[in-house]
């Protein structure tokens, strides 16, 4: 237990010394938040209504999707995991500790957004704090498990960038962060529901702000929880101690199964 705590504290502190992680955990999401707060609230005053949940999800994607997988891939390529294995560090700690420490960084960024959105940009705070907090934690779980899975299945850093951008860019355009989901054509909404960000945004607006949405809070929770469980299970199953991947028990292509709850939901919610 002492070793686990020490490893967690070390990993948390190292993020402040690593320029890449500092960028993805804080500088990038907070910078984009400030820019969009200045611009979007002037172009579209309605953006102030959804700005807080949208920027929290942006911070989550930056931390967990853009920031988390890279160090996992780099450590495996450098043979760090092999040395962990020799010294008896379990695979669970290798996957769980980076996710846990990234959750802490994500929550710090969330607090900064919540404290400044109203005074700086007249952003609306949630009316129901309990469900809002629950969805925030679910976002951390969903993005964290997906980021860990990407880090496990990526063969190198270039593949990592490709996989994360396949989720990040569509989420920014179709996930309801910039444009309300209701304004998208029905055919596009079907694609949007394949993204976890869409379900999270619907849950934020429905449960946290009491707005009418196309997806019930219960449905969003079930879909997100199912995908998170699949992603975590697959990450553990597909984990490899070295870059050769000799220890993989199933093909990395099996990771596509983690999207099954989103794909199924798209048929019913579009």
LONURO-270887 format. One line per field, with one value per residue (C-alpha): residue number from 1; x, z, y. Coordinates in Angstrom, 2 decimals. Last residue first. Layout:
N
pos	(NUM, ...);
u	(X, ...);
w	(Z, ...);
v	(Y, ...);
! end
This chain:
270
pos	(270, 269, 268, 267, 266, 265, 264, 263, 262, 261, 260, 259, 258, 257, 256, 255, 254, 253, 252, 251, 250, 249, 248, 247, 246, 245, 244, 243, 242, 241, 240, 239, 238, 237, 236, 235, 234, 233, 232, 231, 230, 229, 228, 227, 226, 225, 224, 223, 222, 221, 220, 219, 218, 217, 216, 215, 214, 213, 212, 211, 210, 209, 208, 207, 206, 205, 204, 203, 202, 201, 200, 199, 198, 197, 196, 195, 194, 193, 192, 191, 190, 189, 188, 187, 186, 185, 184, 183, 182, 181, 180, 179, 178, 177, 176, 175, 174, 173, 172, 171, 170, 169, 168, 167, 166, 165, 164, 163, 162, 161, 160, 159, 158, 157, 156, 155, 154, 153, 152, 151, 150, 149, 148, 147, 146, 145, 144, 143, 142, 141, 140, 139, 138, 137, 136, 135, 134, 133, 132, 131, 130, 129, 128, 127, 126, 125, 124, 123, 122, 121, 120, 119, 118, 117, 116, 115, 114, 113, 112, 111, 110, 109, 108, 107, 106, 105, 104, 103, 102, 101, 100, 99, 98, 97, 96, 95, 94, 93, 92, 91, 90, 89, 88, 87, 86, 85, 84, 83, 82, 81, 80, 79, 78, 77, 76, 75, 74, 73, 72, 71, 70, 69, 68, 67, 66, 65, 64, 63, 62, 61, 60, 59, 58, 57, 56, 55, 54, 53, 52, 51, 50, 49, 48, 47, 46, 45, 44, 43, 42, 41, 40, 39, 38, 37, 36, 35, 34, 33, 32, 31, 30, 29, 28, 27, 26, 25, 24, 23, 22, 21, 20, 19, 18, 17, 16, 15, 14, 13, 12, 11, 10, 9, 8, 7, 6, 5, 4, 3, 2, 1);
u	(-30.78, -31.31, -32.16, -29.61, -26.91, -27.34, -26.07, -22.96, -22.30, -22.65, -20.37, -17.54, -15.49, -15.72, -13.34, -10.56, -10.66, -8.35, -5.56, -5.60, -5.91, -3.50, -0.87, 2.37, 4.44, 3.58, 7.00, 6.82, 7.07, 4.89, 1.67, -1.84, -4.61, -6.70, -6.26, -7.10, -10.00, -11.51, -11.08, -12.60, -15.53, -16.32, -16.10, -18.37, -21.00, -20.82, -21.23, -24.22, -25.93, -25.36, -26.62, -29.74, -30.47, -30.06, -32.54, -31.44, -32.88, -32.56, -34.90, -32.90, -32.66, -29.18, -27.18, -29.39, -30.35, -27.51, -24.75, -26.26, -26.60, -23.01, -21.82, -23.73, -22.29, -18.77, -18.84, -18.97, -21.09, -24.05, -22.58, -22.83, -26.59, -26.84, -25.30, -28.16, -30.74, -29.25, -27.48, -29.23, -30.54, -26.98, -26.19, -23.12, -19.81, -19.68, -22.53, -20.39, -20.33, -17.41, -15.33, -16.14, -15.26, -11.80, -11.08, -12.14, -10.23, -7.61, -6.84, -6.41, -4.11, -1.94, -1.50, -0.66, 2.12, 3.40, 3.90, 2.10, -1.04, -3.19, -2.32, -2.22, -5.56, -7.06, -5.73, -7.27, -10.61, -10.60, -9.73, -12.28, -15.11, -14.02, -13.27, -16.53, -18.36, -16.82, -18.10, -21.49, -21.78, -20.74, -23.49, -26.01, -25.27, -24.89, -28.36, -28.69, -25.42, -23.42, -24.18, -21.24, -21.18, -17.77, -15.27, -17.30, -19.43, -16.78, -14.05, -14.72, -16.27, -13.42, -10.72, -12.56, -12.72, -8.96, -8.28, -10.63, -8.72, -5.39, -6.76, -8.28, -4.90, -3.42, -5.94, -5.53, -1.73, -2.09, -4.54, -2.59, 0.82, -0.77, -2.93, 0.08, 1.60, 5.04, 7.16, 10.62, 11.10, 7.69, 8.50, 11.77, 9.83, 7.37, 10.18, 11.39, 11.61, 8.79, 6.54, 7.27, 6.66, 3.31, 2.10, 3.43, 1.43, -1.90, -2.64, -2.21, -4.38, -7.21, -7.23, -6.07, -7.24, -10.50, -11.29, -10.45, -12.72, -15.44, -15.10, -15.17, -18.47, -19.99, -19.17, -19.95, -23.46, -25.51, -22.79, -22.94, -26.37, -24.62, -23.28, -20.64, -19.72, -19.90, -17.93, -14.97, -13.88, -15.00, -13.62, -10.19, -10.26, -11.43, -8.86, -6.10, -7.50, -7.65, -4.16, -2.25, -3.66, -3.61, -2.43, 0.35, 1.53, 1.60, 3.80, 6.06, 6.73, 7.68, 4.10, 3.10, 5.92, 4.10, 1.12, 3.29, 5.40, 2.32, 0.79, 4.01, 4.36, 0.74, 1.16, 4.44, 2.85, 0.00);
w	(-33.64, -30.21, -30.98, -33.66, -32.07, -28.76, -30.29, -31.65, -28.31, -26.33, -28.85, -28.70, -26.26, -28.72, -31.01, -28.58, -30.08, -32.80, -30.22, -30.87, -27.85, -25.21, -25.58, -23.87, -27.02, -27.70, -29.13, -27.39, -23.92, -20.91, -22.91, -21.72, -23.96, -21.21, -18.73, -21.39, -22.56, -19.09, -18.60, -22.00, -21.48, -18.05, -19.41, -22.35, -20.04, -17.66, -20.52, -22.04, -18.67, -17.50, -20.79, -20.66, -17.08, -17.89, -20.72, -24.25, -26.70, -24.21, -22.29, -19.95, -16.18, -15.95, -14.30, -15.21, -18.79, -19.77, -18.21, -19.35, -22.93, -22.85, -21.52, -24.17, -26.96, -25.51, -25.56, -29.40, -31.31, -30.60, -32.99, -35.95, -35.48, -34.92, -38.37, -40.08, -38.06, -39.12, -36.33, -34.57, -31.75, -30.84, -29.89, -31.73, -29.97, -27.35, -28.72, -29.58, -33.33, -33.97, -30.81, -30.48, -34.14, -33.46, -30.22, -31.14, -34.37, -33.00, -30.18, -32.56, -34.95, -32.18, -30.56, -33.90, -34.33, -30.81, -31.37, -31.29, -29.74, -28.04, -24.41, -24.65, -26.47, -23.72, -21.03, -22.82, -23.11, -19.41, -18.47, -20.85, -19.39, -15.75, -15.83, -17.68, -15.09, -12.37, -14.12, -14.64, -10.92, -10.06, -12.32, -10.85, -7.37, -8.38, -9.83, -11.06, -12.95, -13.38, -16.23, -17.88, -17.41, -19.12, -16.44, -13.22, -14.17, -15.81, -13.22, -10.28, -12.31, -14.83, -12.14, -10.34, -13.54, -14.12, -10.60, -11.28, -14.44, -12.62, -9.95, -12.59, -14.35, -11.12, -11.08, -14.77, -14.42, -11.29, -12.78, -15.77, -14.24, -10.91, -12.47, -14.34, -10.99, -9.92, -9.00, -9.63, -12.82, -14.06, -13.41, -15.31, -18.22, -18.04, -18.42, -21.66, -23.54, -25.92, -22.96, -21.25, -24.48, -25.05, -21.51, -21.69, -24.88, -23.75, -20.96, -22.52, -25.65, -24.58, -20.79, -20.20, -23.40, -23.54, -19.93, -20.31, -23.37, -21.35, -18.63, -21.33, -22.71, -19.24, -18.35, -21.72, -22.11, -21.13, -22.03, -25.59, -25.95, -26.34, -29.74, -31.33, -28.14, -25.88, -28.51, -28.58, -25.02, -23.50, -26.50, -25.91, -22.15, -22.46, -25.18, -22.84, -19.90, -21.99, -23.51, -20.48, -17.86, -18.34, -21.94, -21.62, -18.21, -19.61, -22.53, -20.44, -17.85, -14.52, -13.37, -14.49, -12.36, -9.21, -9.86, -10.87, -7.72, -5.50, -7.15, -6.88, -3.21, -2.55, -4.30, -2.53, 0.84, 0.00);
v	(9.38, 7.82, 4.18, 3.29, 5.43, 3.61, 0.37, 2.08, 3.77, 0.53, -1.29, 1.24, -0.84, -3.74, -1.85, -2.83, -6.34, -5.02, -5.25, -9.01, -11.31, -12.65, -9.98, -11.01, -11.00, -7.37, -6.57, -3.20, -4.70, -5.51, -5.83, -5.03, -6.38, -7.96, -5.13, -2.53, -4.70, -4.82, -1.08, -0.30, -2.69, -1.24, 2.32, 1.45, -0.04, 2.93, 5.41, 3.62, 3.06, 6.65, 8.11, 5.96, 7.01, 10.71, 10.42, 11.20, 13.72, 16.55, 18.84, 21.05, 20.62, 22.11, 19.35, 16.39, 17.23, 19.52, 17.43, 14.12, 15.37, 16.59, 13.24, 11.31, 13.45, 13.28, 9.47, 9.55, 7.03, 9.32, 11.90, 9.51, 9.12, 12.87, 13.37, 11.55, 13.49, 16.83, 18.76, 21.64, 19.42, 18.46, 22.04, 23.40, 24.12, 21.39, 19.27, 16.25, 16.87, 19.25, 18.91, 15.22, 14.63, 16.14, 14.29, 10.75, 10.09, 12.50, 10.07, 7.16, 9.03, 10.50, 7.09, 5.48, 8.02, 7.38, 3.66, 0.33, 1.74, -0.93, -0.17, 3.62, 3.62, 1.46, 3.78, 6.77, 4.99, 4.09, 7.67, 9.22, 7.15, 7.31, 11.04, 11.71, 9.60, 11.76, 14.88, 13.21, 12.56, 16.12, 17.50, 15.05, 16.44, 20.09, 20.56, 24.16, 24.10, 27.33, 29.69, 31.43, 35.18, 35.25, 36.27, 36.23, 33.20, 31.00, 31.66, 29.35, 26.53, 26.58, 26.51, 23.70, 21.66, 22.12, 20.81, 17.90, 16.99, 17.05, 14.69, 12.41, 12.35, 10.99, 8.15, 7.26, 7.22, 5.03, 2.54, 1.26, 0.60, -0.28, -3.02, -4.42, -5.34, -3.99, -7.02, -5.60, -7.61, -6.50, -2.86, -3.27, -4.70, -1.81, 0.70, -0.93, 2.37, 1.37, 0.51, 3.82, 5.76, 4.04, 4.74, 8.31, 8.94, 7.46, 10.01, 13.45, 13.65, 11.33, 11.70, 15.25, 16.95, 15.01, 15.83, 19.51, 19.69, 17.96, 20.61, 23.28, 22.02, 21.59, 25.22, 26.79, 25.38, 28.43, 30.96, 29.61, 31.19, 34.57, 33.42, 35.64, 37.50, 34.44, 32.52, 34.90, 35.67, 32.38, 30.52, 32.03, 31.50, 27.88, 27.19, 28.40, 26.43, 23.24, 23.71, 25.00, 22.63, 18.87, 18.77, 21.34, 20.16, 16.62, 17.66, 19.90, 17.15, 18.73, 19.35, 15.86, 14.42, 15.49, 13.22, 10.25, 10.61, 10.85, 7.76, 5.72, 6.67, 5.71, 2.34, 1.64, 2.40, 0.00);
! end
